[in-house]
Amino acid sequence: MGDQENLETIMGLIINGGNAKSDAMEAIQAAKKGDFELADQKLIDSDKALVEAHHSQTGMLTQEAQGDHVAVTLLTVHSQDHLMNAITFRDLAKEMVDLYKKMDGIPVA
């Protein structure tokens, strides 16, 4: 994988991680307003963005495992940080949406 492909992969992690976090935040805001249909959809959107980010990350890990060393730059570290924060934020958003549902008398799984 060339430098340009690595950069595209790294940017994919940053973009998809950011989108996942934004969708998770929008899920919390929707739940706060009582719009649970939108909240659930935003959690689904967040999950889709995380899947895309994971595909990028898996590509980098596969490349490394095959002996094609991936240069670890500040941008690479930043992309991994984005992904991990997005995963954590999405998990917490699900808990917050469930909490708002409970407060509204809606059963949660």
One Martini backbone bead per residue (centre of mass of N, CA, C, O) as a GRO file, in nm:
protein
  109
    1MET     BB    1   0.096   0.037   0.024
    2GLY     BB    2   0.076   0.355  -0.026
    3ASP     BB    3   0.079   0.670   0.086
    4GLN     BB    4  -0.197   0.750  -0.034
    5GLU     BB    5  -0.355   0.507   0.079
    6ASN     BB    6  -0.290   0.560   0.373
    7LEU     BB    7  -0.421   0.839   0.385
    8GLU     BB    8  -0.705   0.744   0.309
    9THR     BB    9  -0.740   0.555   0.548
   10ILE     BB   10  -0.696   0.761   0.772
   11MET     BB   11  -0.925   0.953   0.681
   12GLY     BB   12  -1.148   0.741   0.714
   13LEU     BB   13  -1.123   0.721   1.018
   14ILE     BB   14  -1.180   1.015   1.087
   15ILE     BB   15  -1.450   1.052   0.942
   16ASN     BB   16  -1.607   0.805   1.057
   17GLY     BB   17  -1.560   0.870   1.352
   18GLY     BB   18  -1.695   1.149   1.345
   19ASN     BB   19  -1.971   1.053   1.244
   20ALA     BB   20  -2.032   0.862   1.477
   21LYS     BB   21  -2.024   1.075   1.699
   22SER     BB   22  -2.239   1.266   1.585
   23ASP     BB   23  -2.470   1.061   1.578
   24ALA     BB   24  -2.466   1.002   1.881
   25MET     BB   25  -2.532   1.291   1.969
   26GLU     BB   26  -2.802   1.306   1.813
   27ALA     BB   27  -2.937   1.082   1.975
   28ILE     BB   28  -2.941   1.226   2.244
   29GLN     BB   29  -3.098   1.479   2.152
   30ALA     BB   30  -3.351   1.326   2.061
   31ALA     BB   31  -3.415   1.188   2.331
   32LYS     BB   32  -3.446   1.451   2.494
   33LYS     BB   33  -3.708   1.522   2.298
   34GLY     BB   34  -3.856   1.224   2.240
   35ASP     BB   35  -3.708   1.114   1.964
   36PHE     BB   36  -3.670   0.777   1.925
   37GLU     BB   37  -3.656   0.723   1.627
   38LEU     BB   38  -3.414   0.907   1.570
   39ALA     BB   39  -3.224   0.789   1.779
   40ASP     BB   40  -3.211   0.505   1.657
   41GLN     BB   41  -3.108   0.595   1.377
   42LYS     BB   42  -2.844   0.729   1.480
   43LEU     BB   43  -2.724   0.466   1.591
   44ILE     BB   44  -2.717   0.324   1.321
   45ASP     BB   45  -2.537   0.532   1.179
   46SER     BB   46  -2.301   0.498   1.371
   47ASP     BB   47  -2.250   0.200   1.310
   48LYS     BB   48  -2.187   0.234   1.009
   49ALA     BB   49  -1.937   0.415   1.050
   50LEU     BB   50  -1.781   0.205   1.220
   51VAL     BB   51  -1.759  -0.008   1.003
   52GLU     BB   52  -1.594   0.162   0.807
   53ALA     BB   53  -1.359   0.210   1.000
   54HIS     BB   54  -1.289  -0.091   1.042
   55HIS     BB   55  -1.209  -0.146   0.753
   56SER     BB   56  -0.967   0.039   0.754
   57GLN     BB   57  -0.821  -0.089   0.994
   58THR     BB   58  -0.801  -0.377   0.880
   59GLY     BB   59  -0.623  -0.304   0.641
   60MET     BB   60  -0.381  -0.216   0.813
   61LEU     BB   61  -0.345  -0.482   0.973
   62THR     BB   62  -0.303  -0.667   0.731
   63GLN     BB   63  -0.058  -0.528   0.618
   64GLU     BB   64   0.118  -0.575   0.868
   65ALA     BB   65   0.086  -0.892   0.879
   66GLN     BB   66   0.224  -0.908   0.575
   67GLY     BB   67   0.491  -0.703   0.615
   68ASP     BB   68   0.363  -0.413   0.557
   69HIS     BB   69   0.466  -0.143   0.683
   70VAL     BB   70   0.324   0.099   0.890
   71ALA     BB   71   0.341   0.417   0.934
   72VAL     BB   72   0.383   0.600   1.236
   73THR     BB   73   0.194   0.873   1.279
   74LEU     BB   74   0.021   1.126   1.402
   75LEU     BB   75  -0.220   1.068   1.215
   76THR     BB   76  -0.256   0.774   1.294
   77VAL     BB   77  -0.309   0.820   1.592
   78HIS     BB   78  -0.549   1.011   1.553
   79SER     BB   79  -0.733   0.802   1.412
   80GLN     BB   80  -0.747   0.603   1.652
   81ASP     BB   81  -0.863   0.803   1.851
   82HIS     BB   82  -1.123   0.858   1.704
   83LEU     BB   83  -1.231   0.571   1.710
   84MET     BB   84  -1.232   0.519   2.017
   85ASN     BB   85  -1.415   0.759   2.089
   86ALA     BB   86  -1.656   0.672   1.918
   87ILE     BB   87  -1.713   0.406   2.058
   88THR     BB   88  -1.760   0.519   2.339
   89PHE     BB   89  -1.981   0.724   2.264
   90ARG     BB   90  -2.183   0.520   2.150
   91ASP     BB   91  -2.222   0.354   2.406
   92LEU     BB   92  -2.326   0.594   2.578
   93ALA     BB   93  -2.565   0.674   2.398
   94LYS     BB   94  -2.729   0.418   2.439
   95GLU     BB   95  -2.768   0.461   2.742
   96MET     BB   96  -2.909   0.737   2.722
   97VAL     BB   97  -3.148   0.652   2.552
   98ASP     BB   98  -3.252   0.442   2.752
   99LEU     BB   99  -3.297   0.640   2.983
  100TYR     BB  100  -3.505   0.819   2.838
  101LYS     BB  101  -3.706   0.594   2.793
  102LYS     BB  102  -3.755   0.522   3.088
  103MET     BB  103  -3.855   0.810   3.168
  104ASP     BB  104  -4.099   0.760   2.942
  105GLY     BB  105  -4.194   0.443   2.973
  106ILE     BB  106  -3.996   0.277   2.796
  107PRO     BB  107  -3.904  -0.014   2.705
  108VAL     BB  108  -3.598  -0.199   2.754
  109ALA     BB  109  -3.346  -0.442   2.680
   0.00000   0.00000   0.00000
